[in-house]
């Protein structure tokens, strides 16, 4: 080693932790600002410059992190789908299959998760639906988000069918379509946003409807 060369100081662990924390806070500030502006002003009227100004970051920071408005919307949707708390809602949904032996209670758990997530994701999906009428990028994003939700619901249906008999004549694909329908932002829009249902009523309704549509009646001789 060159005696005149100063040794490189090792990077202190707390510095890396602080940088990651600052990056997380910046990302959340951008997404929170974008969500607020999108829902208040609309997709087309909201500019990257306005989001950057509201989040106190540069325009380049947003483009580097998200690639533009469609990328921001996708990130907002992913954030919303995680639900509340440290464990993502999708992980909690998967865990229900291993912790809940009663299929009806399993589905009621899905209903509770839907009521948790819907207020976060439905307004954004409805925004995407409106923007898709004029914006080809948003139309593609809407198609992708719908396909991803159908894939998740079909996986739930497949896991349900693997451990509990479905209603006679019901295939996994049809069961996935049913779950996809009851998890739709349109149903939330009709019952909660338009009719003013409280979330508890909404959760109970979709759980009861899914139970009736998916499972054989209690006492069915074919079970």
C-alpha positions in Angstrom: 0.0 0.0 0.0 1.3 3.5 -0.8 2.3 5.0 2.5 1.2 8.4 1.2 -2.3 7.2 0.3 -4.9 7.6 3.0 -6.9 4.5 3.8 -10.4 4.5 2.7 -12.7 4.8 5.6 -15.3 2.0 5.7 -18.9 3.2 5.1 -20.6 3.5 8.4 -23.7 1.2 8.6 -25.9 4.0 10.0 -25.1 6.2 6.9 -26.6 3.5 4.6 -29.6 3.1 6.9 -30.1 6.9 6.8 -29.9 7.0 3.1 -32.4 4.2 2.6 -34.7 5.9 5.1 -34.4 9.3 3.2 -35.1 7.5 -0.1 -38.2 5.8 1.4 -39.5 9.1 2.8 -38.9 10.8 -0.6 -40.7 8.1 -2.4 -43.7 8.2 -0.1 -43.8 12.0 -0.4 -43.9 11.8 -4.2 -46.6 9.1 -4.2 -48.7 10.8 -1.5 -48.5 14.1 -3.5 -49.2 12.4 -6.8 -52.2 10.6 -5.4 -53.7 13.8 -3.9 -53.2 15.8 -7.1 -54.5 13.0 -9.4 -57.7 12.6 -7.4 -58.2 16.3 -7.0 -57.2 17.6 -10.4 -57.6 14.6 -12.6 -54.9 12.6 -14.5 -54.6 14.9 -17.5 -54.5 18.1 -15.6 -51.8 17.0 -13.1 -48.3 17.7 -14.3 -45.0 16.1 -13.2 -43.9 19.6 -12.3 -46.8 20.1 -9.9 -46.1 16.8 -8.2 -42.4 17.6 -7.9 -43.2 21.0 -6.4 -45.6 19.5 -3.9 -43.2 16.8 -2.9 -40.2 19.2 -2.8 -38.1 17.2 -5.3 -36.9 17.8 -8.8 -38.7 16.7 -11.9 -35.7 14.5 -12.9 -36.1 12.7 -9.6 -39.6 11.6 -10.4 -38.8 10.6 -14.0 -35.8 8.6 -12.8 -37.8 6.8 -10.1 -41.1 6.3 -11.9 -40.7 7.1 -15.6 -43.7 9.4 -15.8 -47.3 9.6 -14.8 -48.3 6.0 -15.8 -45.5 4.7 -13.6 -46.6 6.9 -10.8 -50.1 5.6 -11.0 -48.9 2.0 -11.0 -46.7 2.6 -7.9 -49.7 4.3 -6.2 -51.8 1.2 -6.9 -49.1 -1.1 -5.6 -48.8 1.0 -2.5 -52.6 0.8 -2.0 -52.8 -2.9 -2.5 -50.4 -3.5 0.3 -53.0 -2.3 2.7 -52.3 -1.2 6.2 -49.5 -2.3 8.5 -46.2 -4.0 8.0 -47.5 -7.2 6.3 -48.8 -6.7 2.8 -52.5 -7.6 2.3 -51.6 -10.2 -0.4 -49.4 -12.1 2.1 -52.1 -11.9 4.8 -54.6 -13.3 2.2 -52.3 -16.2 1.4 -51.8 -16.9 5.1 -55.5 -17.3 5.6 -55.4 -20.5 3.5 -53.0 -22.1 6.1 -54.5 -20.7 9.3 -58.3 -20.9 8.6 -59.8 -24.4 8.2 -63.4 -23.1 7.8 -63.9 -21.9 4.2 -66.6 -19.5 5.2 -64.4 -17.8 7.7 -61.6 -17.8 5.1 -63.9 -15.9 2.7 -65.0 -13.6 5.5 -61.3 -12.8 5.9 -61.2 -11.9 2.2 -64.2 -9.7 2.7 -62.4 -7.9 5.6 -59.3 -7.4 3.5 -61.4 -6.1 0.6 -62.9 -3.5 2.9 -59.4 -2.5 4.1 -58.0 -2.1 0.6 -61.0 -0.8 -1.4 -60.9 2.8 0.0 -57.3 3.0 -0.9 -57.3 1.4 -4.4 -60.8 1.9 -5.8 -60.6 5.7 -6.3 -57.3 5.3 -8.1 -58.6 2.5 -10.4 -61.6 4.6 -11.2 -59.3 7.5 -12.0 -57.4 5.1 -14.3 -60.6 4.0 -16.0 -61.6 7.6 -16.7 -58.1 8.5 -18.0 -58.1 5.4 -20.2 -60.8 6.8 -22.4 -58.4 9.4 -23.8 -54.9 8.2 -23.0 -53.5 5.0 -24.7 -50.9 4.5 -22.0 -53.5 4.6 -19.3 -55.7 2.2 -21.3 -52.8 -0.3 -21.4 -52.2 0.2 -17.7 -55.9 -0.4 -17.0 -55.8 -3.6 -19.0 -52.7 -4.7 -17.1 -54.2 -3.9 -13.7 -57.4 -5.8 -14.5 -55.4 -8.8 -15.7 -53.2 -8.8 -12.6 -56.3 -8.6 -10.3 -57.9 -11.5 -12.2 -54.7 -13.5 -11.8 -54.7 -12.9 -8.0 -58.4 -13.8 -7.7 -58.0 -17.0 -9.8 -55.1 -18.0 -7.6 -57.3 -17.5 -4.5 -60.0 -19.6 -6.2 -57.5 -22.4 -7.0 -56.2 -22.5 -3.4 -59.8 -22.6 -2.1 -60.8 -25.4 -4.4 -57.7 -27.4 -3.4 -58.9 -27.7 0.2 -62.7 -27.1 0.0 -65.2 -28.3 -2.5 -66.7 -25.6 -4.7 -70.3 -25.3 -5.6 -71.3 -28.1 -7.9 -70.5 -27.3 -11.6 -68.2 -24.4 -10.6 -64.8 -24.4 -12.2 -61.7 -22.6 -10.8 -61.9 -20.2 -13.7 -65.5 -19.2 -13.0 -64.7 -19.0 -9.3 -61.9 -16.6 -10.2 -64.3 -14.5 -12.2 -66.7 -14.3 -9.2 -63.9 -13.2 -6.9 -62.7 -10.7 -9.5 -66.3 -9.2 -9.7 -66.7 -8.8 -6.0 -63.3 -7.2 -5.6 -64.0 -4.7 -8.4 -63.8 -1.0 -7.9 -67.1 -0.6 -9.7 -68.9 -2.5 -6.9 -67.2 -0.4 -4.3 -68.2 2.7 -6.3 -71.9 1.6 -6.5 -72.4 0.6 -2.8 -70.0 2.8 -0.8 -69.4 5.9 -2.9 -72.8 6.2 -4.4 -75.1 4.5 -1.9 -73.1 5.4 1.2 -72.8 2.0 2.7 -70.4 1.8 5.7 -67.4 -0.4 5.2 -68.6 -3.0 7.7 -71.8 -3.5 5.6 -69.9 -3.6 2.4 -67.5 -6.2 3.8 -70.3 -8.4 5.1 -72.2 -8.2 1.9 -69.4 -9.3 -0.4 -68.4 -12.0 2.0 -71.9 -13.4 2.1 -72.3 -13.1 -1.6 -69.0 -14.9 -2.3 -69.9 -17.7 0.2 -73.2 -18.2 -1.6 -71.7 -18.2 -5.0 -68.6 -20.3 -4.4 -69.4 -22.9 -1.7 -71.8 -25.8 -1.5 -74.6 -25.2 1.0 -74.0 -26.5 4.5 -75.4 -30.1 4.7 -75.0 -30.7 1.0 -74.8 -34.5 0.7 -72.0 -34.3 -1.9 -69.6 -32.6 0.5 
